[in-house]
Amino acid sequence: MSELNDRVRYRALRGLGKCSRCGMPLPFPGPVRKLYCAHCQGLNERDATFWVEVLQYASRETAVGVHGFEVKEEPPPAELASDPVDAPDWLVGGDLPGLRLFGAALEGPGGELGPTVPQEARPVVMSCPKCGAALEVTGESERSVTCQYCQSAVYLPDPLWQQLHPVQQAGWWYVEYRGGTAAERREAAVSDKLRARVAHAMAEPLAPRPGSPAGEPEEPVSNKATIFVVLACVLSALGVAAYFLLR
């Protein structure tokens, strides 16, 4: 079990969902329970169960991506490897011990990751097509804005709208897992108990067979050892079968 506890595995994750409010792409930059859409500023929530499932499936020997995530076996690049961050307390425990994150966004005190506004999405000033007055629009502006001077409704042209709402790209972030998978730890625990029982049984002295005359030799140790070796093989096979069934 100690060797299993010292085992280190890495997974790279990249996730892209959809905003529940506007339907635009919503990247998952890390295990954050509240994300604000950069397009509509709508709040999107993903609870702890969501993230535990994502990281549990990713930790398997055959890494599996769920909830829109891509997963691959890959350590963090050199520029990230020297700056690990411990996973938040609400995510660690049970089947996910010893998690460290690389290049992942972390949530604030309220569990949220605030809206990020790229440089190209900063406030832009355009002229009202009717009166020529200056109109300042931002990423939070509606597609149709009202000129405060002539009260005309001004529809923002496509190039400006796309500048204010650039397509969001999902980036890779990395997870370090220490210890085996849940199934591997269960199998190791069963094997440890089995070895302890066999060792205890082999250490016990053999009693004379019932009804045997005094001084008759006891049953050879080799026969008893054979019985326990066969039992160990059977239980080990059952443990392996259970491991594959529980994966």
VONULUM-252554 format. One record per residue (C-alpha): residue number from 1; residue in one letter; chain; x, y, z. Coordinates in nm, 2 decimals. Layout:
! VONULUM-252554
ATOM   i aa ch   east  north     up
ATOM NUM  a  A      X      Y      Z
...
This chain:
! VONULUM-252554
ATOM   i aa ch   east  north     up
ATOM   1  m  A   0.00   0.00   0.00
ATOM   2  s  A   0.29   0.24   0.08
ATOM   3  e  A   0.42   0.21  -0.28
ATOM   4  l  A   0.07   0.29  -0.41
ATOM   5  n  A   0.05   0.60  -0.18
ATOM   6  d  A   0.37   0.73  -0.33
ATOM   7  r  A   0.25   0.69  -0.68
ATOM   8  v  A   0.22   1.02  -0.88
ATOM   9  r  A   0.01   1.06  -1.19
ATOM  10  y  A  -0.06   1.37  -1.41
ATOM  11  r  A  -0.36   1.46  -1.62
ATOM  12  a  A  -0.42   1.75  -1.85
ATOM  13  l  A  -0.78   1.88  -1.86
ATOM  14  r  A  -0.95   2.12  -2.10
ATOM  15  g  A  -1.32   2.19  -2.07
ATOM  16  l  A  -1.57   2.39  -2.26
ATOM  17  g  A  -1.94   2.41  -2.18
ATOM  18  k  A  -2.22   2.64  -2.26
ATOM  19  c  A  -2.36   2.94  -2.07
ATOM  20  s  A  -2.69   2.86  -1.92
ATOM  21  r  A  -2.81   3.21  -2.00
ATOM  22  c  A  -2.70   3.29  -2.35
ATOM  23  g  A  -2.57   2.96  -2.48
ATOM  24  m  A  -2.23   3.09  -2.58
ATOM  25  p  A  -1.91   2.89  -2.51
ATOM  26  l  A  -1.81   2.88  -2.15
ATOM  27  p  A  -1.46   2.76  -2.07
ATOM  28  f  A  -1.38   2.59  -1.74
ATOM  29  p  A  -1.04   2.73  -1.64
ATOM  30  g  A  -1.02   2.53  -1.32
ATOM  31  p  A  -1.23   2.38  -1.04
ATOM  32  v  A  -1.45   2.68  -0.98
ATOM  33  r  A  -1.81   2.65  -0.86
ATOM  34  k  A  -1.94   2.98  -1.00
ATOM  35  l  A  -1.84   3.12  -1.33
ATOM  36  y  A  -1.95   3.44  -1.50
ATOM  37  c  A  -2.00   3.43  -1.88
ATOM  38  a  A  -1.78   3.69  -2.06
ATOM  39  h  A  -2.05   3.74  -2.32
ATOM  40  c  A  -2.36   3.81  -2.11
ATOM  41  q  A  -2.21   3.83  -1.76
ATOM  42  g  A  -2.46   3.56  -1.66
ATOM  43  l  A  -2.38   3.34  -1.35
ATOM  44  n  A  -2.32   2.97  -1.42
ATOM  45  e  A  -2.29   2.73  -1.13
ATOM  46  r  A  -2.11   2.39  -1.11
ATOM  47  d  A  -2.13   2.22  -0.77
ATOM  48  a  A  -1.87   2.01  -0.60
ATOM  49  t  A  -2.03   1.69  -0.73
ATOM  50  f  A  -1.97   1.81  -1.09
ATOM  51  w  A  -1.60   1.87  -1.02
ATOM  52  v  A  -1.55   1.55  -0.82
ATOM  53  e  A  -1.69   1.35  -1.12
ATOM  54  v  A  -1.47   1.53  -1.36
ATOM  55  l  A  -1.15   1.46  -1.16
ATOM  56  q  A  -1.25   1.10  -1.07
ATOM  57  y  A  -1.30   1.00  -1.43
ATOM  58  a  A  -0.98   1.18  -1.53
ATOM  59  s  A  -0.78   0.99  -1.27
ATOM  60  r  A  -0.86   0.64  -1.41
ATOM  61  e  A  -0.59   0.44  -1.58
ATOM  62  t  A  -0.78   0.49  -1.90
ATOM  63  a  A  -0.85   0.86  -1.86
ATOM  64  v  A  -1.21   0.95  -1.94
ATOM  65  g  A  -1.35   1.30  -2.00
ATOM  66  v  A  -1.70   1.38  -1.88
ATOM  67  h  A  -1.91   1.70  -1.88
ATOM  68  g  A  -1.75   1.83  -2.19
ATOM  69  f  A  -1.39   1.78  -2.08
ATOM  70  e  A  -1.09   1.65  -2.28
ATOM  71  v  A  -0.84   1.45  -2.07
ATOM  72  k  A  -0.49   1.33  -2.16
ATOM  73  e  A  -0.20   1.18  -1.97
ATOM  74  e  A   0.05   1.46  -1.96
ATOM  75  p  A   0.26   1.64  -1.70
ATOM  76  p  A   0.25   2.02  -1.67
ATOM  77  p  A   0.50   2.21  -1.88
ATOM  78  a  A   0.82   2.34  -1.72
ATOM  79  e  A   0.68   2.70  -1.68
ATOM  80  l  A   0.39   2.56  -1.47
ATOM  81  a  A   0.56   2.27  -1.29
ATOM  82  s  A   0.74   2.49  -1.05
ATOM  83  d  A   0.43   2.66  -0.93
ATOM  84  p  A   0.18   2.40  -0.79
ATOM  85  v  A  -0.13   2.49  -0.59
ATOM  86  d  A  -0.31   2.26  -0.35
ATOM  87  a  A  -0.66   2.18  -0.45
ATOM  88  p  A  -0.93   2.35  -0.24
ATOM  89  d  A  -1.05   2.16   0.07
ATOM  90  w  A  -1.40   2.10  -0.06
ATOM  91  l  A  -1.25   1.90  -0.35
ATOM  92  v  A  -1.00   1.68  -0.16
ATOM  93  g  A  -1.09   1.37   0.03
ATOM  94  g  A  -1.25   1.03  -0.03
ATOM  95  d  A  -1.14   0.91  -0.37
ATOM  96  l  A  -0.94   1.23  -0.44
ATOM  97  p  A  -0.66   1.25  -0.19
ATOM  98  g  A  -0.34   1.46  -0.25
ATOM  99  l  A  -0.45   1.68  -0.54
ATOM 100  r  A  -0.23   1.96  -0.67
ATOM 101  l  A  -0.31   2.19  -0.96
ATOM 102  f  A  -0.10   2.36  -1.22
ATOM 103  g  A  -0.22   2.65  -1.43
ATOM 104  a  A  -0.57   2.62  -1.30
ATOM 105  a  A  -0.79   2.92  -1.21
ATOM 106  l  A  -0.90   2.93  -0.85
ATOM 107  e  A  -1.22   3.06  -0.71
ATOM 108  g  A  -1.27   3.36  -0.48
ATOM 109  p  A  -1.40   3.36  -0.12
ATOM 110  g  A  -1.76   3.32  -0.24
ATOM 111  g  A  -1.67   3.03  -0.47
ATOM 112  e  A  -1.68   3.24  -0.79
ATOM 113  l  A  -1.45   3.33  -1.07
ATOM 114  g  A  -1.53   3.68  -1.18
ATOM 115  p  A  -1.58   3.79  -1.55
ATOM 116  t  A  -1.26   3.83  -1.74
ATOM 117  v  A  -1.26   4.11  -2.00
ATOM 118  p  A  -0.98   4.07  -2.26
ATOM 119  q  A  -0.79   4.38  -2.36
ATOM 120  e  A  -0.96   4.40  -2.69
ATOM 121  a  A  -1.30   4.40  -2.51
ATOM 122  r  A  -1.23   4.72  -2.32
ATOM 123  p  A  -1.47   5.02  -2.36
ATOM 124  v  A  -1.49   5.14  -2.72
ATOM 125  v  A  -1.62   5.48  -2.84
ATOM 126  m  A  -1.82   5.51  -3.16
ATOM 127  s  A  -2.02   5.79  -3.32
ATOM 128  c  A  -2.40   5.79  -3.33
ATOM 129  p  A  -2.49   5.75  -3.69
ATOM 130  k  A  -2.77   6.01  -3.66
ATOM 131  c  A  -2.63   6.30  -3.45
ATOM 132  g  A  -2.26   6.21  -3.44
ATOM 133  a  A  -2.24   6.22  -3.06
ATOM 134  a  A  -1.99   5.99  -2.89
ATOM 135  l  A  -2.13   5.66  -2.77
ATOM 136  e  A  -1.92   5.45  -2.53
ATOM 137  v  A  -2.00   5.08  -2.54
ATOM 138  t  A  -1.85   4.79  -2.34
ATOM 139  g  A  -1.87   4.42  -2.32
ATOM 140  e  A  -2.17   4.46  -2.09
ATOM 141  s  A  -2.36   4.67  -2.35
ATOM 142  e  A  -2.67   4.53  -2.52
ATOM 143  r  A  -2.66   4.48  -2.89
ATOM 144  s  A  -2.88   4.78  -2.94
ATOM 145  v  A  -2.78   5.09  -2.74
ATOM 146  t  A  -2.97   5.42  -2.70
ATOM 147  c  A  -2.79   5.75  -2.78
ATOM 148  q  A  -2.83   5.97  -2.48
ATOM 149  y  A  -2.84   6.28  -2.69
ATOM 150  c  A  -3.09   6.21  -2.97
ATOM 151  q  A  -3.25   5.90  -2.81
ATOM 152  s  A  -3.19   5.70  -3.13
ATOM 153  a  A  -3.15   5.32  -3.10
ATOM 154  v  A  -2.81   5.23  -3.24
ATOM 155  y  A  -2.75   4.87  -3.34
ATOM 156  l  A  -2.39   4.77  -3.29
ATOM 157  p  A  -2.23   4.64  -3.61
ATOM 158  d  A  -2.09   4.29  -3.63
ATOM 159  p  A  -1.72   4.38  -3.63
ATOM 160  l  A  -1.76   4.59  -3.31
ATOM 161  w  A  -1.97   4.33  -3.14
ATOM 162  q  A  -1.72   4.06  -3.21
ATOM 163  q  A  -1.44   4.28  -3.08
ATOM 164  l  A  -1.63   4.33  -2.76
ATOM 165  h  A  -1.72   3.95  -2.74
ATOM 166  p  A  -1.42   3.76  -2.87
ATOM 167  v  A  -1.46   3.38  -2.90
ATOM 168  q  A  -1.34   3.22  -2.57
ATOM 169  q  A  -1.08   2.95  -2.60
ATOM 170  a  A  -1.05   2.67  -2.34
ATOM 171  g  A  -0.70   2.62  -2.22
ATOM 172  w  A  -0.53   2.32  -2.07
ATOM 173  w  A  -0.47   2.30  -1.70
ATOM 174  y  A  -0.31   2.01  -1.50
ATOM 175  v  A  -0.38   1.79  -1.20
ATOM 176  e  A  -0.13   1.59  -1.00
ATOM 177  y  A  -0.28   1.28  -0.83
ATOM 178  r  A  -0.09   1.12  -0.54
ATOM 179  g  A  -0.19   0.76  -0.47
ATOM 180  g  A  -0.37   0.50  -0.68
ATOM 181  t  A  -0.72   0.52  -0.81
ATOM 182  a  A  -1.01   0.43  -0.59
ATOM 183  a  A  -1.03   0.08  -0.73
ATOM 184  e  A  -0.65   0.02  -0.69
ATOM 185  r  A  -0.67   0.13  -0.33
ATOM 186  r  A  -0.96  -0.11  -0.26
ATOM 187  e  A  -0.77  -0.39  -0.42
ATOM 188  a  A  -0.45  -0.31  -0.23
ATOM 189  a  A  -0.64  -0.31   0.10
ATOM 190  v  A  -0.79  -0.65   0.03
ATOM 191  s  A  -0.45  -0.79  -0.07
ATOM 192  d  A  -0.29  -0.65   0.25
ATOM 193  k  A  -0.55  -0.81   0.47
ATOM 194  l  A  -0.51  -1.14   0.29
ATOM 195  r  A  -0.14  -1.15   0.33
ATOM 196  a  A  -0.17  -1.07   0.70
ATOM 197  r  A  -0.42  -1.36   0.75
ATOM 198  v  A  -0.20  -1.60   0.56
ATOM 199  a  A   0.11  -1.49   0.76
ATOM 200  h  A  -0.08  -1.53   1.09
ATOM 201  a  A  -0.21  -1.88   0.99
ATOM 202  m  A   0.14  -2.00   0.88
ATOM 203  a  A   0.29  -1.88   1.21
ATOM 204  e  A   0.05  -2.09   1.43
ATOM 205  p  A   0.19  -2.43   1.54
ATOM 206  l  A   0.02  -2.74   1.40
ATOM 207  a  A  -0.19  -2.94   1.65
ATOM 208  p  A  -0.19  -3.33   1.65
ATOM 209  r  A  -0.46  -3.48   1.43
ATOM 210  p  A  -0.77  -3.59   1.63
ATOM 211  g  A  -0.74  -3.95   1.74
ATOM 212  s  A  -0.38  -3.99   1.66
ATOM 213  p  A  -0.16  -4.18   1.90
ATOM 214  a  A   0.08  -3.98   2.12
ATOM 215  g  A   0.40  -3.90   1.94
ATOM 216  e  A   0.26  -3.95   1.59
ATOM 217  p  A   0.41  -3.69   1.36
ATOM 218  e  A   0.19  -3.39   1.28
ATOM 219  e  A   0.06  -3.31   0.94
ATOM 220  p  A   0.34  -3.18   0.72
ATOM 221  v  A   0.37  -2.81   0.70
ATOM 222  s  A   0.39  -2.82   0.32
ATOM 223  n  A   0.02  -2.95   0.30
ATOM 224  k  A  -0.10  -2.66   0.51
ATOM 225  a  A   0.11  -2.41   0.31
ATOM 226  t  A  -0.04  -2.54  -0.01
ATOM 227  i  A  -0.39  -2.49   0.12
ATOM 228  f  A  -0.32  -2.13   0.21
ATOM 229  v  A  -0.14  -2.06  -0.12
ATOM 230  v  A  -0.44  -2.19  -0.32
ATOM 231  l  A  -0.67  -1.98  -0.10
ATOM 232  a  A  -0.45  -1.67  -0.16
ATOM 233  c  A  -0.46  -1.73  -0.54
ATOM 234  v  A  -0.84  -1.76  -0.54
ATOM 235  l  A  -0.89  -1.44  -0.33
ATOM 236  s  A  -0.64  -1.25  -0.54
ATOM 237  a  A  -0.82  -1.35  -0.86
ATOM 238  l  A  -1.15  -1.23  -0.70
ATOM 239  g  A  -0.98  -0.90  -0.61
ATOM 240  v  A  -0.86  -0.85  -0.97
ATOM 241  a  A  -1.20  -0.92  -1.10
ATOM 242  a  A  -1.36  -0.67  -0.86
ATOM 243  y  A  -1.10  -0.41  -0.96
ATOM 244  f  A  -1.20  -0.43  -1.33
ATOM 245  l  A  -1.57  -0.44  -1.25
ATOM 246  l  A  -1.54  -0.13  -1.04
ATOM 247  r  A  -1.34   0.08  -1.29
